């Protein structure tokens, strides 16, 4: 599958779990996704945990969007800030780099699929 200006978009938000572990972040993620059900253009959302040594509190939220226009419409909408507020306190803003990324799918591969 190839993309372009109308291709699917992935949004990554980098998070850091508190000292007590990932459970509060997982609860916030579930809460947010209950509110996001039915948002036009949102295809899927995943909470990822790093498996690298020493990064057991490093997490990322990966959301899959139909296209940039769908993501932008939601992000600029009135509900966006309230819907994402449970996770905001866990965003990793300490590393010195951006705590999020927005990427358009330029190409993809799925083994065994045409």
N, C-alpha and C positions, 0 to 999 in steps of 0.2 A: 504494500500500500504506500503510495507516495502522497505527500501533502503539498501545501501551497498556502496562500493567504486564507483559504477556507478550511485548512486542515485541523485535525483535532489538536487540543492544547492540553498540556499537563502543568499543573501548578504544584509546586513543592513548598511547604512551610516547614522550616527547621525548628525543632523543639528540643527542650531539655527537661527531663523528668526531675522532680524534686528528690531530695535525699531519701525519702521513704519508698521510692520506686515508681514504676510506671502506672500503677493503678489509677491515680488521679487524672493522668493524661488520657488514659483509656476511657474513663468515665466521661470526661469532657468531650472526647471524640464521638462517643455514642450519643451524647446529648445534642451535639451540633448536627449530627447526621439525621436525627429525628426531625429537627427543624428544616433540614435541607431537602427532605423527601419531596419530590415534585418540582424542584427548581428547574426551569427550562434549560436544557443543554448540559446539565450535570449528569455524567454517565456513571461515575463510580468514584468512591473515595476510599483510601486505604491508610491505616496507621502503620508505619514501618519502624522497626527497631534495629539499631546497628548491631552487627555481630562481631565487630572488630574489638580486639582486646582493649580494655580501658574505656570503652564507649558505651557501657551498658545503660547509661542514662540519655544517650543521644537518639533522638527520634525524628521522624519526618512524616508529615501528612502529604500524601500524594493524591491529588484529585484529577480526574479525567473529564475533560469538557469537550463537547461536540465541536466547538470552534471558539475563536477569540471573541467574536461578537457576543456569544452567550455568556462567557466568563465576564466580559466587561459590563454587560447589562446587569448581571447580578452584583458585581463588585461595586458598581456605582449606584445601585439601588438603595433605598432607605433601610431595608432589612439586613443588609450585609453586616454591619457592625454588631448589631444585637445577636445575629445568628452565630457569629464567630467568637463572641466575647468569652465563653467558657474556656477556650483554648488559648486566648491571648496571653495570659500570665505565664504560660509555658514556652512561648516563643523564645528561641535562642538569640538574644540580642547582645550577648556577651562576647561572641567570637570575633567581633570587629568587622565581619562581612555582613552582607545582606541576610536577613532571616527568612527570605523567600526567593523563589525563582519562578518564572513563567516561560514555558518552552513550547514551541509549536512542533508537532510531530512532522518531521521532514521525510522520514522513511521508517518502516518497521518490518519486522520479520517474525513469523510464527512458524516453527518447525512443523512440517506435515500439513500445512495449509497452503492452498494456492495463492 
